[in-house]
Amino acid sequence: QEPLVESGGGLVQAGESLRLSCKSSRSIFNSDSQCWYRQAPGKQRDMVAILRRNGIIDLAESAKGRFTISRDNARNTFFLQMNNLKPEDTGVYFCKLVDRGSDYWGQGTQVTVSS
């Protein structure tokens, strides 16, 4: 069983929204953090958003004002709400769960934003 499974990616036009979901097979309730990363074609994987156990959120500069990260502990699922998408947001989005110092990754979901 995959530890994390993403869903919600797709092809959208600039200005539209997408909501990515990451379903965990592990409990996220007391995990250290829930994270989203993006890997654009030919580039490294970069952090987009982190939601820490204490509720503090860190967002990449490019995501501020447009993206929100949240979680549903009861469903062991966390989300990335992306609004006002831009072509430069295109890439494969990966979710990561940090639990007791170990990292668990999803398989990635493609987001493509056309201009």
Summary of the structure (lengths in Angstrom):
residues: 115
radius of gyration: 13.2
end to end distance: 37.1
largest distance: 41.1
contacts: 350
relative contact order: 0.33
helix: 8%
strand: 56%
